[in-house]
Amino acid sequence: MEEEKIGFVSNYYSKISVAAVEITDGTVSLGDTLHFLGHTTNFESKVDSMQIEHKSVTEAKKGESVGVKISETARRGDKVYKIVAD
């Protein structure tokens, strides 16, 4: 399983299970699988829904901050990787 670093978690909203991800490299699209990795975090989550400024989008690029609905708890500073096919 190959991964490429795409950014980090800048905030996590527990009531709605959304991570705010700062994209520092590459792009994220609907259907991608992301790997969240941190001091106490290690899980994968498929991107089924994401928003920029409360508007649904299908892709986020470098320099954007995107809200991604995730399945588990993420923490500020967690690294985010996109899983790419081998």
N, CA, C and O atoms as a MOPAC input file, in Angstrom:
PM7 MOZYME 1SCF
protein

 N      0.84700 1    -1.17900 1     0.00000 1
 C      0.00000 1     0.00000 1     0.00000 1
 C      0.89300 1     1.24300 1     0.00000 1
 O      1.67000 1     1.46500 1     0.92800 1
 N      0.76800 1     2.03100 1    -1.03600 1
 C      1.58300 1     3.22700 1    -1.13800 1
 C      0.76700 1     4.44300 1    -0.71100 1
 O     -0.43300 1     4.52200 1    -0.97500 1
 N      1.43100 1     5.38900 1    -0.04700 1
 C      0.74800 1     6.59000 1     0.43100 1
 C      1.53500 1     7.82600 1     0.04000 1
 O      2.75900 1     7.78700 1    -0.09100 1
 N      0.81000 1     8.92900 1    -0.14600 1
 C      1.48100 1    10.20300 1    -0.34900 1
 C      0.90100 1    11.21100 1     0.64300 1
 O     -0.31500 1    11.29600 1     0.81500 1
 N      1.77700 1    11.96600 1     1.28800 1
 C      1.32600 1    12.93700 1     2.27400 1
 C      0.59800 1    14.06800 1     1.56500 1
 O      1.09900 1    14.63100 1     0.59200 1
 N     -0.58200 1    14.39300 1     2.05900 1
 C     -1.33200 1    15.48300 1     1.42900 1
 C     -1.57100 1    16.65000 1     2.37700 1
 O     -1.91300 1    17.74100 1     1.92100 1
 N     -1.40000 1    16.45100 1     3.69000 1
 C     -1.63200 1    17.56400 1     4.60000 1
 C     -1.71500 1    17.14400 1     6.04500 1
 O     -1.16000 1    16.12400 1     6.45400 1
 N     -2.43500 1    17.96900 1     6.82600 1
 C     -2.56400 1    17.70500 1     8.25600 1
 C     -3.91600 1    18.19700 1     8.75200 1
 O     -4.57700 1    19.00800 1     8.10500 1
 N     -4.31100 1    17.68800 1     9.91600 1
 C     -5.57900 1    18.08800 1    10.53700 1
 C     -5.35500 1    19.39800 1    11.29100 1
 O     -4.52600 1    19.46500 1    12.19800 1
 N     -6.09500 1    20.43300 1    10.91200 1
 C     -5.96800 1    21.71700 1    11.59900 1
 C     -7.02600 1    21.87000 1    12.69800 1
 O     -6.86500 1    22.67700 1    13.61300 1
 N     -8.10600 1    21.09000 1    12.60100 1
 C     -9.15500 1    21.14200 1    13.61600 1
 C    -10.02100 1    19.88900 1    13.47600 1
 O    -10.06400 1    19.26800 1    12.41400 1
 N    -10.70900 1    19.52800 1    14.56300 1
 C    -11.62700 1    18.39700 1    14.52400 1
 C    -12.90200 1    18.78600 1    15.26000 1
 O    -12.86000 1    19.27200 1    16.39000 1
 N    -14.03000 1    18.56500 1    14.60500 1
 C    -15.33400 1    18.90800 1    15.17300 1
 C    -16.03800 1    17.61400 1    15.56400 1
 O    -16.62700 1    16.93900 1    14.71900 1
 N    -15.97300 1    17.27000 1    16.85400 1
 C    -16.45600 1    15.97700 1    17.32400 1
 C    -17.96400 1    15.79500 1    17.17500 1
 O    -18.42100 1    14.68500 1    16.90100 1
 N    -18.74500 1    16.85700 1    17.34800 1
 C    -20.20700 1    16.71200 1    17.28800 1
 C    -20.67800 1    16.27300 1    15.90800 1
 O    -21.68900 1    15.58200 1    15.78200 1
 N    -19.94000 1    16.67800 1    14.87000 1
 C    -20.34600 1    16.31300 1    13.50900 1
 C    -19.34300 1    15.38000 1    12.82600 1
 O    -19.49400 1    15.06900 1    11.64400 1
 N    -18.32000 1    14.93200 1    13.56200 1
 C    -17.28900 1    14.01000 1    13.05400 1
 C    -16.64000 1    14.50900 1    11.76700 1
 O    -16.53400 1    13.77400 1    10.78500 1
 N    -16.21000 1    15.76700 1    11.78700 1
 C    -15.56600 1    16.37100 1    10.62200 1
 C    -14.16400 1    16.83700 1    10.99700 1
 O    -13.96400 1    17.48800 1    12.02200 1
 N    -13.19300 1    16.49000 1    10.14300 1
 C    -11.82100 1    16.96400 1    10.31200 1
 C    -11.57000 1    18.07100 1     9.29600 1
 O    -11.87900 1    17.91900 1     8.11400 1
 N    -11.01100 1    19.18000 1     9.75800 1
 C    -10.56900 1    20.23800 1     8.85100 1
 C     -9.14700 1    19.89100 1     8.44500 1
 O     -8.24500 1    19.85200 1     9.28200 1
 N     -8.94900 1    19.63900 1     7.15400 1
 C     -7.64900 1    19.20600 1     6.65100 1
 C     -7.04600 1    20.30500 1     5.78000 1
 O     -7.65700 1    20.75700 1     4.81200 1
 N     -5.83200 1    20.72400 1     6.14700 1
 C     -5.08600 1    21.68800 1     5.33800 1
 C     -4.33400 1    20.89000 1     4.28000 1
 O     -3.51100 1    20.03800 1     4.61600 1
 N     -4.60600 1    21.15400 1     3.02100 1
 C     -3.94100 1    20.43700 1     1.93200 1
 C     -2.60800 1    21.13200 1     1.63100 1
 O     -2.58900 1    22.28000 1     1.18500 1
 N     -1.50200 1    20.43700 1     1.87600 1
 C     -0.17500 1    21.01400 1     1.64300 1
 C      0.48700 1    20.44400 1     0.38900 1
 O      1.42000 1    21.04300 1    -0.14600 1
 N      0.01600 1    19.30500 1    -0.07600 1
 C      0.57000 1    18.66500 1    -1.27100 1
 C     -0.52400 1    17.90000 1    -1.99200 1
 O     -1.37700 1    17.28400 1    -1.35300 1
 N     -0.50500 1    17.93300 1    -3.31800 1
 C     -1.41900 1    17.11300 1    -4.10100 1
 C     -2.86700 1    17.54300 1    -4.02500 1
 O     -3.17200 1    18.70200 1    -3.74200 1
 N     -3.76200 1    16.59400 1    -4.28300 1
 C     -5.20000 1    16.84800 1    -4.28600 1
 C     -5.92500 1    15.71600 1    -3.56500 1
 O     -5.38200 1    14.62800 1    -3.37000 1
 N     -7.16600 1    16.00400 1    -3.17600 1
 C     -8.05000 1    14.99700 1    -2.58500 1
 C     -9.35300 1    15.05400 1    -3.35400 1
 O     -9.87300 1    16.13900 1    -3.61500 1
 N     -9.88800 1    13.89800 1    -3.72200 1
 C    -11.14100 1    13.82800 1    -4.45500 1
 C    -12.11700 1    12.90400 1    -3.73700 1
 O    -11.71700 1    12.06300 1    -2.93300 1
 N    -13.39900 1    13.07200 1    -4.04000 1
 C    -14.40200 1    12.15800 1    -3.49300 1
 C    -14.02200 1    10.73900 1    -3.91200 1
 O    -13.60100 1    10.51700 1    -5.04700 1
 N    -14.16600 1     9.79300 1    -3.00900 1
 C    -13.83900 1     8.40100 1    -3.29600 1
 C    -12.43400 1     8.01200 1    -2.87300 1
 O    -12.13700 1     6.82200 1    -2.76500 1
 N    -11.55400 1     8.98900 1    -2.62800 1
 C    -10.20300 1     8.68300 1    -2.15800 1
 C    -10.26100 1     8.10000 1    -0.75000 1
 O    -11.20000 1     8.36400 1     0.00100 1
 N     -9.25500 1     7.30800 1    -0.40100 1
 C     -9.13000 1     6.80500 1     0.96100 1
 C     -7.97300 1     7.53200 1     1.62400 1
 O     -6.86000 1     7.56000 1     1.09900 1
 N     -8.24900 1     8.12200 1     2.78500 1
 C     -7.23600 1     8.87200 1     3.51700 1
 C     -6.78800 1     8.08600 1     4.74700 1
 O     -7.57800 1     7.37300 1     5.36600 1
 N     -5.51300 1     8.22700 1     5.08700 1
 C     -4.94300 1     7.59300 1     6.27400 1
 C     -4.57200 1     8.70600 1     7.24200 1
 O     -3.73100 1     9.55000 1     6.93200 1
 N     -5.19700 1     8.70700 1     8.41000 1
 C     -4.92800 1     9.69900 1     9.45000 1
 C     -3.94700 1     9.07400 1    10.43400 1
 O     -4.19900 1     7.99000 1    10.96000 1
 N     -2.82100 1     9.75700 1    10.68600 1
 C     -1.77900 1     9.19000 1    11.51500 1
 C     -1.23600 1    10.24300 1    12.47000 1
 O     -0.81800 1    11.32400 1    12.05500 1
 N     -1.24900 1     9.90800 1    13.75200 1
 C     -0.73200 1    10.82900 1    14.76300 1
 C     -0.26600 1    10.06500 1    15.98200 1
 O     -0.13200 1     8.84100 1    15.95300 1
 N     -0.01800 1    10.80500 1    17.06700 1
 C      0.48900 1    10.21300 1    18.30100 1
 C     -0.41800 1     9.08800 1    18.80100 1
 O      0.06400 1     8.02400 1    19.19200 1
 N     -1.72700 1     9.32600 1    18.78800 1
 C     -2.67500 1     8.29800 1    19.23400 1
 C     -3.70600 1     7.98100 1    18.16000 1
 O     -4.72900 1     7.35700 1    18.44400 1
 N     -3.44400 1     8.40400 1    16.93400 1
 C     -4.38900 1     8.23000 1    15.82900 1
 C     -3.76700 1     7.35500 1    14.75200 1
 O     -2.61200 1     7.54800 1    14.37300 1
 N     -4.54400 1     6.38600 1    14.26000 1
 C     -4.09000 1     5.56600 1    13.14600 1
 C     -5.29900 1     4.85600 1    12.55300 1
 O     -5.66300 1     3.76900 1    13.00100 1
 N     -5.93000 1     5.47000 1    11.54000 1
 C     -7.08500 1     4.85200 1    10.89000 1
 C     -7.20600 1     5.35900 1     9.45700 1
 O     -6.61500 1     6.36900 1     9.07600 1
 N     -7.99200 1     4.62300 1     8.68200 1
 C     -8.27200 1     5.00500 1     7.30500 1
 C     -9.74300 1     5.36000 1     7.19000 1
 O    -10.59100 1     4.80100 1     7.88600 1
 N    -10.03200 1     6.30300 1     6.29500 1
 C    -11.41500 1     6.71900 1     6.09200 1
 C    -11.60400 1     7.10700 1     4.63200 1
 O    -10.80000 1     7.85200 1     4.07100 1
 N    -12.67500 1     6.59600 1     4.01800 1
 C    -12.98000 1     6.92900 1     2.62900 1
 C    -13.67300 1     8.29500 1     2.58300 1
 O    -14.50200 1     8.60400 1     3.43800 1
 N    -13.33200 1     9.09900 1     1.59200 1
 C    -13.92700 1    10.43100 1     1.45400 1
 C    -15.26500 1    10.29700 1     0.72900 1
 O    -15.31700 1    10.10900 1    -0.48700 1
 N    -16.35300 1    10.39900 1     1.51100 1
 C    -17.69700 1    10.33900 1     0.93600 1
 C    -18.31500 1    11.72600 1     0.84200 1
 O    -19.25500 1    11.95100 1     0.08000 1
 N    -17.77000 1    12.65400 1     1.63100 1
 C    -18.33100 1    14.00600 1     1.68600 1
 C    -17.23900 1    14.97300 1     2.09400 1
 O    -16.50100 1    14.71800 1     3.04500 1
 N    -17.13300 1    16.09500 1     1.37100 1
 C    -16.19000 1    17.13300 1     1.78600 1
 C    -16.69900 1    18.49900 1     1.35600 1
 O    -17.40900 1    18.64100 1     0.36000 1
 N    -16.31100 1    19.50200 1     2.14300 1
 C    -16.78900 1    20.86300 1     1.90100 1
 C    -15.65700 1    21.86700 1     2.08200 1
 O    -14.73900 1    21.67700 1     2.88000 1
 N    -15.76400 1    22.94300 1     1.30900 1
 C    -14.89900 1    24.10400 1     1.48600 1
 C    -15.83400 1    25.28400 1     1.71600 1
 O    -16.70700 1    25.56400 1     0.89500 1
 N    -15.64500 1    25.97400 1     2.83900 1
 C    -16.51300 1    27.11800 1     3.18200 1
 C    -17.99800 1    26.73600 1     3.13300 1
 O    -18.80800 1    27.49200 1     2.59800 1
 N    -18.35500 1    25.59200 1     3.67600 1
 C    -19.73700 1    25.10000 1     3.76600 1
 C    -20.37800 1    24.81500 1     2.41400 1
 O    -21.60300 1    24.72900 1     2.32500 1
 N    -19.57300 1    24.66600 1     1.35200 1
 C    -20.08800 1    24.29400 1     0.03700 1
 C    -19.48100 1    22.94700 1    -0.35300 1
 O    -18.26800 1    22.75700 1    -0.26200 1
 N    -20.32200 1    22.02200 1    -0.78400 1
 C    -19.83500 1    20.69800 1    -1.18400 1
 C    -18.94400 1    20.81300 1    -2.40900 1
 O    -19.24800 1    21.54500 1    -3.35100 1
 N    -17.83700 1    20.07800 1    -2.38100 1
 C    -16.90300 1    20.06100 1    -3.50900 1
 C    -16.53700 1    18.61600 1    -3.82900 1
 O    -16.72300 1    17.72100 1    -3.00400 1
 N    -16.01200 1    18.39700 1    -5.03900 1
 C    -15.59800 1    17.05700 1    -5.43800 1
 C    -14.08200 1    16.90400 1    -5.38700 1
 O    -13.56700 1    15.78700 1    -5.43500 1
 N    -13.35800 1    18.03700 1    -5.28800 1
 C    -11.89900 1    17.97600 1    -5.24000 1
 C    -11.35500 1    19.16600 1    -4.45500 1
 O    -11.91500 1    20.26200 1    -4.50400 1
 N    -10.26200 1    18.94100 1    -3.73300 1
 C     -9.55900 1    20.01400 1    -3.02200 1
 C     -8.09200 1    19.96700 1    -3.43800 1
 O     -7.50300 1    18.89500 1    -3.57500 1
 N     -7.51000 1    21.16300 1    -3.63700 1
 C     -6.13300 1    21.25500 1    -4.11900 1
 C     -5.21500 1    21.85300 1    -3.06100 1
 O     -5.67200 1    22.34800 1    -2.03000 1
 N     -3.91000 1    21.80000 1    -3.33400 1
 C     -2.89200 1    22.36700 1    -2.46400 1
 C     -3.25200 1    23.80600 1    -2.10900 1
 O     -3.63100 1    24.59500 1    -2.97400 1
 N     -3.12700 1    24.13600 1    -0.81300 1
 C     -3.42400 1    25.48900 1    -0.34800 1
 C     -4.83600 1    25.67800 1     0.16500 1
 O     -5.14900 1    26.72400 1     0.73400 1
 N     -5.69900 1    24.68500 1    -0.02600 1
 C     -7.08200 1    24.79400 1     0.43400 1
 C     -7.26300 1    24.06700 1     1.76500 1
 O     -6.51400 1    23.15100 1     2.10700 1
 N     -8.27800 1    24.50500 1     2.50000 1
 C     -8.66400 1    23.84000 1     3.74200 1
 C    -10.02400 1    23.20700 1     3.49700 1
 O    -10.97600 1    23.89000 1     3.11800 1
 N    -10.11200 1    21.90000 1     3.71500 1
 C    -11.33600 1    21.17300 1     3.39000 1
 C    -11.85100 1    20.43800 1     4.62200 1
 O    -11.07400 1    19.88200 1     5.39800 1
 N    -13.15700 1    20.44300 1     4.78800 1
 C    -13.80000 1    19.68200 1     5.85200 1
 C    -14.17200 1    18.31200 1     5.32800 1
 O    -14.86600 1    18.19700 1     4.31700 1
 N    -13.71200 1    17.26200 1     6.01300 1
 C    -13.94900 1    15.89000 1     5.56400 1
 C    -14.65500 1    15.11900 1     6.66800 1
 O    -14.18900 1    15.08600 1     7.80700 1
 N    -15.77600 1    14.50000 1     6.33000 1
 C    -16.50200 1    13.64900 1     7.28100 1
 C    -15.69800 1    12.36700 1     7.46100 1
 O    -15.36100 1    11.70300 1     6.48100 1
 N    -15.38600 1    12.01200 1     8.71700 1
 C    -14.56000 1    10.82900 1     8.96600 1
 C    -15.23800 1     9.89700 1     9.96900 1
 O    -16.19600 1    10.27200 1    10.64500 1
 N    -14.71700 1     8.67600 1    10.04600 1
 C    -15.35500 1     7.62600 1    10.84500 1
 C    -14.87000 1     7.56200 1    12.28800 1
 O    -15.55700 1     7.01100 1    13.14900 1
 N    -13.68300 1     8.12400 1    12.56300 1
 C    -13.12500 1     8.06000 1    13.91400 1
 C    -12.64300 1     9.44900 1    14.33300 1
 O    -12.75500 1    10.41000 1    13.57200 1
 N    -12.11000 1     9.54300 1    15.53900 1
 C    -11.64800 1    10.82100 1    16.06900 1
 C    -10.25100 1    11.14600 1    15.55500 1
 O     -9.34300 1    10.31700 1    15.60900 1
 N    -10.09800 1    12.36700 1    15.05800 1
 C     -8.77900 1    12.85600 1    14.65600 1
 C     -8.38000 1    13.97600 1    15.61700 1
 O     -9.21900 1    14.52300 1    16.33200 1
 N     -7.11000 1    14.30300 1    15.62200 1
 C     -6.61400 1    15.34800 1    16.51300 1
 C     -5.80500 1    16.36700 1    15.73100 1
 O     -5.22800 1    16.05500 1    14.68900 1
 N     -5.76900 1    17.58900 1    16.24500 1
 C     -4.97600 1    18.63400 1    15.60000 1
 C     -3.54100 1    18.16400 1    15.42800 1
 O     -2.95700 1    17.58400 1    16.34400 1
 N     -2.98200 1    18.41200 1    14.26900 1
 C     -1.59800 1    18.04800 1    14.01300 1
 C     -1.41900 1    16.65700 1    13.42000 1
 O     -0.32500 1    16.32100 1    12.96700 1
 N     -2.48300 1    15.83200 1    13.41300 1
 C     -2.37000 1    14.51500 1    12.78500 1
 C     -2.00500 1    14.68500 1    11.31800 1
 O     -2.51200 1    15.58100 1    10.64400 1
 N     -1.12400 1    13.82400 1    10.82900 1
 C     -0.74800 1    13.85500 1     9.42000 1
 C     -1.80800 1    13.11500 1     8.61600 1
 O     -2.41200 1    12.15300 1     9.09100 1
 N     -2.02400 1    13.58400 1     7.38600 1
 C     -3.02200 1    12.96300 1     6.52200 1
 C     -2.34100 1    12.51500 1     5.22600 1
 O     -1.66100 1    13.29300 1     4.55600 1
 N     -2.54600 1    11.23700 1     4.89500 1
 C     -1.96000 1    10.65400 1     3.69200 1
 C     -3.07800 1    10.14600 1     2.79000 1
 O     -4.11100 1     9.68300 1     3.27300 1
 N     -2.87000 1    10.23500 1     1.48500 1
 C     -3.80800 1     9.64500 1     0.52800 1
 C     -3.23000 1     8.30800 1     0.10600 1
 O     -2.05900 1     8.21700 1    -0.26300 1
 N     -4.06500 1     7.25800 1     0.16100 1
 C     -3.62100 1     5.93300 1    -0.25400 1
 C     -3.76600 1     5.85800 1    -1.77300 1
 O     -4.84100 1     6.08700 1    -2.32600 1
 N     -2.65200 1     5.53000 1    -2.43000 1
 C     -2.64800 1     5.42400 1    -3.89100 1
 C     -2.47300 1     3.95400 1    -4.27000 1
 O     -1.78800 1     3.20700 1    -3.57100 1
 N     -3.08800 1     3.54600 1    -5.36600 1
 C     -3.00800 1     2.14600 1    -5.80100 1
 C     -1.59200 1     1.76000 1    -6.14200 1
 O     -0.82800 1     2.56000 1    -6.68200 1
 N     -1.24800 1     0.53900 1    -5.82900 1
 C      0.10300 1     0.03700 1    -6.12600 1
 C      0.25400 1    -0.22200 1    -7.61500 1
 O      1.31900 1    -0.64700 1    -8.06300 1

